[in-house]
Amino acid sequence: MARRLPPPSECAQCGADIPPTARACPECGADERTGWREASIYDGVDLPDDSESSATAPRVLDRRVNGLPWYWWCVGVALLLFIGLTFLGLR
């Protein structure tokens, strides 16, 4: 009969604390049979932290006038000019 290894102190799948006598993670249910590992499969992936990505990401300017994007205002002004010129041309 195989001897059961003690669980890791932290779940590699969800990061929850695991009691020393637990047979599965209390949060996600991971265990030795379903993929309970000392290291997560994502440990080797070099992903940026949230703080790093927000600090280095370029800022996008929100160019809205009264809640509408700027190009809709241009379309509206062009349409009004077209209607106005058409009206003046018919007289």
N, C-alpha and C positions, 0 to 999 in steps of 0.2 A: 504494500500500500504506500503510495507516494505521500510524503510529508508536505503539508500545506505551508507555503511561505507566508510570512506576515505581510499585510498590505502596505503599500507605500503611505507616507504621511499625507500626501496630497495626490488627488486624482489627476492622472496625466490627460484625461479627456476633457474634464470640465473645470478642474482647479479647486474643487471643494476639499475641505479637510476630511480625512477619513479616520475614524476611530481605530485603535490598534486591534480590536477584536472583530472588526467588520469583515464580512465575506463579499460585500459589494459596496460600491459608492452609494451613499445615501441620497445624492442629488441626481445622478444620471443613470445609476444602475450598472455601470461597467464593472466587470469582474475579470478573473483570469481567463475564463472561457470565452468571454465576448470581447476581449481586447484590452484588459487591464495591464498596462506596461509601466515600467519605471520611467520611461521617457515617451513622450507623445510622438506620433508620426510627423508632427509639424515642428519639432524642435530644430531640425536642420534647415528649415525654410527661413530665409532672411527677409522677414516682413518688417516694415517700419512700425514703430509704436505710434499710437494716436497723437501723442504730443509732438513727435518729430514730423509727422505728415502734415499737421495743421500749421506748423511753424514755417515749413519750407514750401508749402503750396502757394501758387500765385493767387492773389486776390482777384476776384471777378467783380467788376463794377456793375452794379444794378442800375441801369439807365432807364428808369421809369418816370413818367410824368403822370401824376394823379392815378397811379396804379396800372397804367397801360404802358407797354413797351414803346420806345421812341418811334419805331417804324410805323405803328398804327396811327400816331399823330401825323406823321408825314403823309400817309395815305389819305387821312381825313382832310388835311389842308389841301392836298392836290385835288381831291374830289370836289371840295368847295370851290376852288379856283376854276376847275373845269365847268362846273355848273354855273358859276357866276359869269364866266366868259361866254358860255353858250347863251345865257339869258340876255346878255348885253348884245350879242351878235344877232339875235332874232328881232330886235326892235327896229 
